[in-house]
Amino acid sequence: MKKMMLIALCAFLAPVASLYADGIGGTYTCEGKNPNGSGRYQGTVVISGDANSGYTFNWTIGESQYSGTGTLSGDTLTVDWGEPDPVVYKVKDDGAVLKGKWGPGGKGRETLTRQ
């Protein structure tokens, strides 16, 4: 019985472990909305690193540059970018799309789409 439970657990976890086998690193287009309602923005984000060592984020929004570091837990990627509230992304489509919330109360929205 224990052996069957272990086999079932491994079968369940194997797809999760390989979900981001290709990693989420790369260049993404970025579209977002500020949490205070002041407007929308567009730009690019370069993500480097991996799930073991952590991810580095470099945003270019207009003429502004931002950077941060992220950790992945399951399908949730939390990025510290030096502000009180992190950006929290849900990883979709094997890393091709990241849907994020940021700012006070998570009212800001950001979508990253792999180029």
N, C-alpha and C positions, 0 to 999 in steps of 0.2 A: 504494500500500500504506500509506504513512504517513497519507494523507488518511483512509482507511477506519479506521485505528487511532484517529485523533483523533476521528472521528465516533462510534465505539464507546465511547471513553472519555467523551465528553460525554454520550452517552445514558445511560451508567452513573451518572455523577455528578449529573445533573440531578435525579433524585428525592431524592438525599441532600441536595443544597443546599436543596430546597424542603420537606424533612421537617419542619422547625420554622418554616415561613414565618409561621405565626400567632404564633410565639413561645411561650415557656413561662411568661410572666408571668401572674399571677393569684393567686387565693386557693385554697389547698389544705387539705384535712383531713390531719392528720398522725397516724400510728399507729406506735409504735416499741417497741423492747425495748432496755434498757440493756445495755452490753457486759459488765458485771460480774454480770448475772443478777438484779439487785436489783428488777426489775419492769418493767412495761409502762407506757407513757404515751400520752396523746392530746392533741391541740391543733390549732392552725391555723398555717399558714405563708403569708405574703404574699411573692411573688416579683415584683420589678420589674426593669426594664432590658431589655437585649437581648444577643445573641451578640457584637455588635461592641464595645460599651462595657463589657460584663460585667453580671452579675446581682447584685441585692441581695436578701438573704434576711432576713426578720423572723419568728422563731418566737415563738408564745405557747403555752407548755406550763403548764397550771395558772395559777399566779400569776407564773411566771417568764418573762422575756423574754430572747431570744438574737438575735444578728444576725451576718451574715456576708456575704462577697462570693464570687461564683462565676464560673468560666469554663467554657465549653462547648467540647468538642473531640469532633466526631463525635456519638455518643450518650452520651458521658460528661461529666457535670457535676460539677466538683470545687469544693467550697465550703470556704473558710477561715473558720472561726467563732471564731478566737482560741485554739483548743486545739492541742496538739501534732499530733493526727491530724485531717485534714479529713474532711468527709462526702463520700463519692463516690457519686453517683447514676448509674444507668442510666436514660435517658429512654425511656419506652415509650409506645405508643399516641399518637404525635404530640404528646407533652407532657402528656397527660391523667393519666399515672401516672409517678412517679419512684420507683425502688427504690434505697434507699441502704444503705451500710455505713459505720460510723463507730467511733471509739474504738480502743483498742489492739488490734492484730491484726484490725481490721474486724469485731469480734465484735458490736457494736451493729447493730441493724437499724432501718430507718425507711422507711415507705411514705407518699408524698404522693399524694393523689388530688384532681384539680381539682374544685372545687365548681361 
